Amino acid sequence: MITVTRPRILVVGAGFAGVGCVRRLERKLSPDEAEITLVTPSSYQLYLPLLPQVASGVLTPQSIAVSLRRSRRYRTRIIPGGAIGVDLASKVCVVRTITDKLHNEPYDYIVLAPGSITRTFDIPGLTDNAYGMKTLAEAAYLRDHVISQLDLADASQDPDERAARLQFVVVGGGYAGTETAACLQMLTHNAVKRYPRLDPHLIKWHLIDIAPRLMPELGEKLGTDAQEILRKRGIEISLGVSIAKAGPEEVTFTDGRVIPTRTLIWTAGVVASPLISTLGAETIRGRLAVTAEMNLPGNDGVFALGDAAAVPDVAKDEEGAVCPPTAQHAMRQGKVVADNVIAALRDQPLRPYRHKDLGLVVDLGGRDAVSKPLGVELKGLPAMAVARGYHWSALRTNVAKTRVMTNWLLNAVAGDDFVRTGFQSRTPAKLKDFEFVHAYLTPEQVRAQVEGKGAADGSAE
C-alpha cells in the first residue's frame, strides 16, 4: 500500500507579506494539494503603520490586531512560536514555541517573511533605557508610560523632577519616529488641559535624527512642510544629531547637550530578522539576496520577501535597486510569492515581482498630515483624508475596518479619557525586553538541533 503525502508549505511570519501569502495559498490551492503551516508567536496580523495611533490612544490595540482565524477559508495550521533557525540542506525549520520548547518543522517549500527588528547601535545604556515602537505591547506600554509621567509630574513637589518627567526624546526622523513624536505630542498637549497644576510650557518634545532632513523620501517641499507643522506644535527638531549616551534619568546628545528625561523612544530604523543569519546564505545589507521571483538562488522551494529580503525593484531603471521594506511592497510580494510557490508545485514558470510605488502617506495626528499619492504633493486635510483612506482600505477584514473607523469617529467627537491600563506596570518594557535577539541559533546550533543532538539553549520536541 502506497501512502501519498501532501507537499508541506511552511510560511514564517504573520506580517503583511506572510499573511498575504497564506491567504492566497488558501484560496488557490485545494485542500488535498498541499498542507499549509504558519509560524507566528501571535495569531493576529499587526497593522504596523497605525501603531503610533495606538500609542496616542486614538485607536484601541484590538482594532489593529487583525485575527488570523476569521477567514471562512481558514485551514492553515498555526504553530505558536518563532522560527529561530533554518537548515536548508535538511529542509527543516527550528521553532521555539511560546512554551519555550524547540520543535523541528520539516517542509518541502518555505516562505521566509520573518520581518525585522529595531536597529540599534553600540550606544551606552541604549537598550537598557530606551523604549521601542515595533510591537503592540510596546505601543500600549508607551501610552501608559507617557500618561504616568504627567501624573507623576503633577504630584511632584520637586521642580527639577517635574521638568525632567515632562521632557520626551524621540530618536529617528523616518516615518515611524516622526508619526510617533507627532501623535504622542498631541496626546500630551490634549492631556495637560486636565492637569491644572502643570505649566503646559514645561512639556517639551525633542525629535532628533542623524540625517540632514526628516523623511527624505517625501521630497524637499513636503519634508519641509512636515518640519514646519511639527515646529509650530512645539516639537524641537534637531538634525545631524544622535544619542551619545542614555541613562535612566538623562540623555546625552552627540552635540554635547544633556536632556533630563525619563522617556527616550528609539525608532532609528530596522534591520532584517536575525533568522536570516542562520541560513548561511548571501545577504545584501543584512537582507537575504533573492531573485526577482523572490526565490533563493541555488535552493529550490525557498522563497523570501518583505523586510527580510532584498527583492530587486525591476520597476526602477536603476542597477541594483531593491524594494524598500514597506507595507505596500510586502502585501503585494506576498501574493506573488504565493503564486510562485503554486507554480513551483505544479512545475510551471515563476513570475517576477513588479510594482511601481504608489506614493507615501504620513499622518501627523489631528488634521495634520503630508501625503504624496502618485507623485501629487498634499498637506493638511486633503493629505489626512488620503492617509487615513489608504490605511483604512488596506485593513484586511471588515471587522477591523469597522473598529478603526469607529475609533476615529469616537475620538474626533469625544476625545480621550487619558486612562492608564496598568497591565504592564510591574514588568520591564525597554528595547532589550522585546527584541529577543539572543533567542536565535547559530548555524552550528541549527545543525545540531536538526541532527537530534539538541541546541545549546533548549530541547527538541
C-alpha positions as CSV (number, residue, x, y, z in Angstrom):
1,M,0.0,0.0,0.0
2,I,1.5,3.3,-1.1
3,T,0.9,6.4,1.1
4,V,0.9,9.7,-0.8
5,T,1.8,12.7,1.4
6,R,0.8,16.2,0.5
7,P,3.6,18.7,-0.1
8,R,4.3,20.8,3.0
9,I,4.4,24.6,2.6
10,L,5.8,26.4,5.6
11,V,5.3,30.2,5.9
12,V,7.4,32.0,8.6
13,G,5.9,35.3,9.8
14,A,2.4,36.8,10.1
15,G,3.2,40.3,8.8
16,F,1.8,41.8,5.6
17,A,4.0,39.5,3.5
18,G,3.3,36.3,5.3
19,V,-0.4,36.7,5.8
20,G,-0.8,37.9,2.2
21,C,0.9,34.7,1.0
22,V,-1.1,32.4,3.3
23,R,-4.4,33.8,2.3
24,R,-3.7,33.5,-1.4
25,L,-2.5,29.9,-0.9
26,E,-5.7,29.0,0.8
27,R,-7.8,30.5,-2.0
28,K,-5.9,29.0,-4.9
29,L,-4.8,25.5,-3.6
30,S,-7.3,22.7,-3.0
31,P,-7.1,21.1,0.5
32,D,-5.6,17.9,-0.9
33,E,-3.0,19.7,-3.0
34,A,-0.8,20.9,-0.1
35,E,-0.5,21.3,3.6
36,I,0.0,24.9,4.8
37,T,1.6,25.8,8.1
38,L,2.3,29.3,9.5
39,V,4.8,30.0,12.2
40,T,4.0,33.1,14.3
41,P,4.0,33.9,18.1
42,S,0.6,35.6,17.9
43,S,-2.5,34.6,15.9
44,Y,-3.0,38.1,14.5
45,Q,-1.6,40.3,11.8
46,L,-0.5,43.7,13.2
47,Y,-1.3,46.7,11.1
48,L,2.1,48.4,11.9
49,P,1.5,51.8,10.2
50,L,-1.2,52.7,12.7
51,L,0.9,51.8,15.8
52,P,1.5,55.5,16.7
53,Q,-2.3,56.0,16.9
54,V,-2.5,53.1,19.4
55,A,0.3,54.7,21.5
56,S,-1.6,58.1,21.4
57,G,-4.9,56.5,22.3
58,V,-6.7,57.3,19.1
59,L,-7.1,53.6,18.3
60,T,-7.5,50.7,20.7
61,P,-4.9,47.9,20.4
62,Q,-7.5,45.3,19.3
63,S,-8.5,47.5,16.3
64,I,-5.2,47.0,14.5
65,A,-4.6,43.4,15.6
66,V,-6.4,41.6,12.8
67,S,-7.3,38.0,13.7
68,L,-5.9,35.2,11.5
69,R,-8.8,32.9,12.4
70,R,-11.8,34.9,11.0
71,S,-11.4,33.7,7.4
72,R,-14.0,31.1,6.3
73,R,-11.4,29.5,4.1
74,Y,-9.1,29.1,7.1
75,R,-7.4,25.8,7.0
76,T,-3.8,26.8,7.8
77,R,-2.1,25.1,10.8
78,I,-0.6,27.7,13.1
79,I,2.4,27.0,15.2
80,P,2.5,29.5,18.1
81,G,6.2,30.4,18.3
82,G,9.1,32.0,16.4
83,A,11.4,30.5,13.9
84,I,15.0,30.6,15.3
85,G,16.9,28.7,12.6
86,V,16.6,27.1,9.2
87,D,18.6,24.1,7.9
88,L,18.4,24.5,4.1
89,A,20.1,21.2,3.4
90,S,17.7,19.1,5.6
91,K,14.7,21.3,4.8
92,V,13.9,21.8,8.5
93,C,12.9,24.9,10.3
94,V,13.6,25.1,14.1
95,V,10.8,26.8,16.0
96,R,10.8,28.0,19.6
97,T,7.2,27.7,20.8
98,I,5.6,30.1,23.2
99,T,6.2,27.5,25.9
100,D,10.0,27.8,25.2
101,K,10.3,24.3,23.6
102,L,12.3,23.7,20.5
103,H,10.4,22.0,17.7
104,N,11.8,20.8,14.3
105,E,9.3,21.5,11.5
106,P,10.1,19.8,8.1
107,Y,9.0,21.5,4.9
108,D,9.0,21.0,1.1
109,Y,8.6,24.7,0.4
110,I,9.4,27.5,2.7
111,V,8.4,31.2,2.6
112,L,10.6,33.4,4.8
113,A,8.8,36.5,5.9
114,P,10.0,36.9,9.5
115,G,10.0,40.7,9.2
116,S,12.5,43.0,11.0
117,I,13.7,44.1,14.4
118,T,14.7,47.5,15.7
119,R,18.1,48.6,14.5
120,T,20.3,49.6,17.5
121,F,23.9,50.7,17.9
122,D,26.6,50.3,20.5
123,I,25.4,53.3,22.5
124,P,26.0,53.1,26.3
125,G,22.7,52.5,28.1
126,L,20.5,52.4,24.9
127,T,18.8,49.0,25.2
128,D,18.5,49.3,28.9
129,N,16.8,52.7,29.0
130,A,15.1,53.3,25.6
131,Y,11.5,52.3,24.7
132,G,10.8,50.9,21.3
133,M,7.7,51.2,19.0
134,K,7.7,47.9,17.0
135,T,5.1,45.8,18.7
136,L,1.5,46.2,20.0
137,A,2.7,45.7,23.6
138,E,5.3,48.4,23.3
139,A,2.7,50.9,21.9
140,A,0.3,50.1,24.7
141,Y,3.1,50.3,27.3
142,L,4.4,53.6,25.9
143,R,0.9,55.2,26.2
144,D,0.7,54.2,29.9
145,H,4.3,55.5,30.4
146,V,3.7,58.9,28.9
147,I,0.5,59.4,30.8
148,S,2.2,58.2,34.0
149,Q,4.9,60.9,33.5
150,L,2.1,63.6,33.5
151,D,0.6,62.0,36.7
152,L,4.0,61.9,38.5
153,A,4.9,65.4,37.4
154,D,1.6,66.7,38.6
155,A,2.2,65.0,42.0
156,S,5.8,66.0,42.4
157,Q,7.0,68.9,44.7
158,D,10.4,68.9,43.1
159,P,10.6,71.3,40.1
160,D,13.6,69.5,38.6
161,E,11.9,66.2,38.7
162,R,8.7,67.7,37.3
163,A,10.7,69.3,34.4
164,A,12.5,66.0,33.6
165,R,9.3,64.0,33.5
166,L,7.8,66.5,31.1
167,Q,10.6,66.2,28.6
168,F,10.4,63.5,25.9
169,V,13.0,62.4,23.3
170,V,12.3,60.5,20.1
171,V,15.2,59.3,18.0
172,G,14.6,58.6,14.4
173,G,13.3,61.0,11.7
174,G,11.7,58.4,9.5
175,Y,8.0,57.7,9.2
176,A,7.8,55.7,12.5
177,G,9.7,58.3,14.5
178,T,8.0,61.3,13.0
179,E,4.5,59.9,13.4
180,T,5.3,58.7,17.0
181,A,6.5,62.1,18.0
182,A,3.6,63.9,16.4
183,C,0.9,61.6,17.8
184,L,2.3,61.5,21.3
185,Q,2.9,65.2,21.4
186,M,-0.7,65.7,20.6
187,L,-1.6,63.3,23.4
188,T,0.3,65.3,26.0
189,H,-1.0,68.6,24.5
190,N,-4.6,67.5,25.0
191,A,-4.0,65.7,28.3
192,V,-2.3,68.7,30.1
193,K,-5.6,70.5,30.0
194,R,-6.7,68.0,32.6
195,Y,-3.7,68.9,34.8
196,P,-4.3,72.5,36.1
197,R,-1.2,72.4,38.3
198,L,1.1,71.7,35.3
199,D,2.5,74.5,33.2
200,P,2.0,73.5,29.5
201,H,5.2,75.2,28.5
202,L,7.2,72.7,30.6
203,I,6.2,69.9,28.2
204,K,8.9,69.6,25.6
205,W,9.2,67.0,22.8
206,H,12.5,66.5,21.0
207,L,12.8,64.7,17.7
208,I,16.3,64.0,16.6
209,D,17.9,62.3,13.6
210,I,21.4,61.9,12.3
211,A,20.2,62.6,8.7
212,P,20.1,66.2,7.4
213,R,16.3,66.0,6.7
214,L,13.2,64.4,8.0
215,M,11.7,61.7,5.8
216,P,13.8,62.5,2.7
217,E,11.6,60.1,0.6
218,L,8.9,62.8,0.7
219,G,10.9,65.3,-1.2
220,E,12.3,68.6,-0.1
221,K,9.0,70.5,-0.1
222,L,6.8,68.1,1.8
223,G,9.7,67.3,4.2
224,T,10.0,71.0,5.0
225,D,6.2,71.2,5.4
226,A,6.2,68.4,7.9
227,Q,9.0,70.0,9.8
228,E,7.1,73.3,10.0
229,I,3.9,71.6,11.2
230,L,5.8,69.9,14.0
231,R,7.8,73.0,15.0
232,K,4.6,75.1,15.1
233,R,3.2,72.5,17.6
234,G,6.3,72.9,19.8
235,I,8.4,69.9,18.8
236,E,12.1,70.7,18.8
237,I,13.7,69.1,15.8
238,S,17.5,68.5,15.8
239,L,19.0,67.1,12.6
240,G,22.5,65.8,12.2
241,V,22.3,64.7,15.8
242,S,22.1,61.4,17.6
243,I,22.5,59.9,21.1
244,A,25.9,59.6,22.7
245,K,24.7,58.0,26.0
246,A,21.4,57.0,27.5
247,G,20.8,56.9,31.2
248,P,17.7,56.3,33.3
249,E,17.2,60.0,34.1
250,E,19.0,61.8,31.3
251,V,20.1,61.5,27.6
252,T,23.3,62.9,26.2
253,F,23.2,64.1,22.5
254,T,26.2,63.8,20.2
255,D,26.3,67.6,20.1
256,G,27.0,67.7,23.9
257,R,23.5,68.6,25.1
258,V,22.3,66.8,28.2
259,I,18.5,66.4,28.4
260,P,17.0,65.4,31.7
261,T,14.2,63.0,30.8
262,R,12.5,59.7,31.8
263,T,11.4,59.0,28.3
264,L,13.7,58.0,25.4
265,I,11.9,56.5,22.4
266,W,14.1,54.8,19.8
267,T,12.8,54.4,16.3
268,A,16.0,54.8,14.3
269,G,15.3,52.2,11.6
270,V,15.0,48.4,11.4
271,V,17.2,45.5,10.3
272,A,16.2,42.1,9.0
273,S,15.3,39.4,11.5
274,P,18.3,37.5,12.9
275,L,16.7,34.4,11.4
276,I,18.3,35.3,8.1
277,S,21.8,34.9,9.5
278,T,21.1,31.3,10.4
279,L,20.8,30.3,6.8
280,G,24.4,30.9,5.8
281,A,23.2,32.5,2.5
282,E,24.3,35.6,0.7
283,T,22.8,38.9,2.1
284,I,22.6,42.5,0.9
285,R,22.8,44.9,3.8
286,G,21.6,42.2,6.1
287,R,18.6,41.2,3.9
288,L,18.5,37.9,2.0
289,A,19.7,38.2,-1.6
290,V,16.9,36.8,-3.8
291,T,15.9,36.9,-7.4
292,A,13.1,39.0,-8.9
293,E,10.9,35.9,-8.4
294,M,11.8,36.1,-4.7
295,N,13.4,32.6,-4.6
296,L,16.8,31.9,-3.0
297,P,19.4,31.1,-5.8
298,G,20.6,27.5,-5.6
299,N,17.8,26.4,-3.2
300,D,14.6,25.1,-4.9
301,G,11.5,25.7,-2.9
302,V,13.0,28.5,-0.7
303,F,11.4,32.0,-1.1
304,A,11.9,35.2,0.9
305,L,10.2,38.5,0.9
306,G,9.3,41.6,2.9
307,D,11.7,43.3,5.3
308,A,14.0,40.2,5.4
309,A,14.7,40.0,1.6
310,A,16.4,42.4,-0.8
311,V,13.9,41.9,-3.6
312,P,15.1,43.5,-6.9
313,D,13.0,46.5,-7.8
314,V,12.5,45.8,-11.6
315,A,10.1,48.8,-11.8
316,K,13.0,51.2,-11.4
317,D,15.6,51.8,-14.1
318,E,18.4,51.5,-11.6
319,E,21.0,48.8,-11.4
320,G,21.0,47.1,-8.0
321,A,17.8,48.8,-6.9
322,V,15.8,46.8,-4.3
323,C,12.3,47.3,-3.0
324,P,12.1,49.3,0.2
325,P,10.8,47.5,3.3
326,T,7.3,49.0,3.3
327,A,3.9,47.5,3.9
328,Q,2.9,48.5,0.3
329,H,5.5,46.2,-1.2
330,A,5.1,43.4,1.4
331,M,1.4,43.0,0.8
332,R,1.9,42.7,-3.0
333,Q,5.0,40.5,-2.7
334,G,3.0,38.0,-0.5
335,K,0.6,37.4,-3.4
336,V,3.3,37.0,-6.0
337,V,5.2,34.6,-3.8
338,A,2.1,32.5,-3.2
339,D,1.6,32.3,-7.0
340,N,5.3,31.3,-7.4
341,V,5.0,28.6,-4.8
342,I,2.0,27.2,-6.6
343,A,3.8,27.4,-9.9
344,A,6.8,25.5,-8.4
345,L,4.4,23.0,-7.0
346,R,2.8,22.5,-10.5
347,D,6.1,22.7,-12.4
348,Q,5.1,26.0,-14.0
349,P,7.3,29.0,-14.7
350,L,7.7,31.6,-11.9
351,R,6.9,35.3,-12.5
352,P,9.0,38.3,-11.3
353,Y,7.7,40.8,-8.8
354,R,7.0,44.2,-10.3
355,H,5.2,47.1,-8.6
356,K,5.5,50.8,-9.1
357,D,5.4,52.6,-5.8
358,L,2.0,54.4,-5.3
359,G,3.4,57.1,-3.0
360,L,3.7,57.9,0.7
361,V,1.3,59.0,3.4
362,V,2.3,60.4,6.8
363,D,-0.4,61.0,9.5
364,L,0.8,63.7,12.0
365,G,-2.3,63.5,14.2
366,G,-5.4,65.6,14.3
367,R,-5.9,67.4,11.0
368,D,-2.2,67.4,10.2
369,A,-0.7,65.2,7.5
370,V,1.5,65.2,4.5
371,S,1.0,62.8,1.6
372,K,2.4,62.1,-1.9
373,P,-0.1,59.7,-3.7
374,L,1.1,59.0,-7.2
375,G,3.5,61.9,-7.0
376,V,0.9,64.5,-6.1
377,E,2.0,66.5,-3.0
378,L,-0.7,67.2,-0.4
379,K,-0.8,68.6,3.1
380,G,-3.4,69.4,5.7
381,L,-6.9,67.9,5.5
382,P,-6.6,66.5,1.9
383,A,-3.4,64.7,3.0
384,M,-5.1,63.4,6.1
385,A,-8.1,62.1,4.1
386,V,-5.7,60.3,1.7
387,A,-3.6,58.9,4.6
388,R,-6.5,57.6,6.6
389,G,-8.3,56.4,3.5
390,Y,-5.3,54.4,2.4
391,H,-4.8,52.8,5.8
392,W,-8.5,52.0,6.2
393,S,-8.7,50.4,2.8
394,A,-5.6,48.3,3.5
395,L,-7.0,46.7,6.6
396,R,-7.7,43.1,5.8
397,T,-11.1,42.4,7.3
398,N,-14.4,44.3,7.5
399,V,-14.4,43.9,11.3
400,A,-11.0,45.7,11.5
401,K,-12.2,48.4,9.2
402,T,-15.3,48.9,11.4
403,R,-13.3,49.1,14.6
404,V,-10.8,51.6,13.2
405,M,-13.5,53.8,11.7
406,T,-15.5,53.7,14.9
407,N,-12.4,54.6,17.0
408,W,-11.6,57.5,14.7
409,L,-15.1,58.9,14.9
410,L,-15.4,58.4,18.7
411,N,-12.0,60.1,19.2
412,A,-12.9,63.0,17.0
413,V,-16.2,63.6,18.9
414,A,-15.4,62.7,22.5
415,G,-11.6,62.9,22.7
416,D,-9.5,60.8,25.1
417,D,-10.0,59.9,28.8
418,F,-6.3,59.6,29.3
419,V,-6.6,56.3,31.2
420,R,-3.7,54.1,32.1
421,T,-4.4,50.4,31.9
422,G,-1.6,49.4,34.2
423,F,-1.4,45.9,32.7
424,Q,2.4,46.1,32.4
425,S,3.2,48.4,35.3
426,R,5.4,45.9,37.0
427,T,7.2,44.4,34.0
428,P,10.2,45.8,32.1
429,A,9.4,47.2,28.7
430,K,12.6,48.5,27.3
431,L,14.2,47.6,23.9
432,K,16.0,44.6,25.4
433,D,12.8,43.2,26.7
434,F,11.0,42.9,23.3
435,E,13.5,42.0,20.6
436,F,14.7,38.6,21.8
437,V,17.8,38.8,19.6
438,H,19.6,36.2,21.8
439,A,16.9,33.6,21.1
440,Y,18.2,32.7,17.7
441,L,20.5,29.8,17.0
442,T,23.8,29.9,15.2
443,P,24.1,27.8,12.0
444,E,26.1,25.2,14.0
445,Q,23.3,25.0,16.7
446,V,20.7,24.7,14.0
447,R,22.6,21.7,12.5
448,A,23.0,20.1,16.0
449,Q,19.2,20.6,16.7
450,V,18.2,19.0,13.4
451,E,20.5,16.1,13.9
452,G,18.9,15.4,17.2
453,K,21.9,16.4,19.3
454,G,20.0,19.3,20.9
455,A,20.8,23.0,20.8
456,A,22.7,24.9,23.4
457,D,19.7,26.5,25.0
458,G,16.7,24.2,24.5
459,S,15.5,20.7,24.0
460,A,13.7,19.2,21.0
461,E,10.1,18.2,21.0
